[in-house]
């Protein structure tokens, strides 16, 4: 059974499984890199 992690998005608490949390975290990190303008940290 997966661990459930509660996240807060736009003021709403959402329970998600740990695997989904990891994927979401990687996606948000990639967005931060994309919009930060720091080309040296991109994984393209």
C-alpha positions, 0 to 999 in steps of 0.5 A: 500500500502506498503512502498518502501525502496531503498537498496544498494547491491553491488553498485546497488540501489534496491527498495523493499517493507518494508516486504521484507526489514524486512526479508532481514535484519533478514537474514543478521543478522543471517548470521552475527551471524553465521560467527561471531563465537558468539554462545551465540547470536544464536537462534537455 
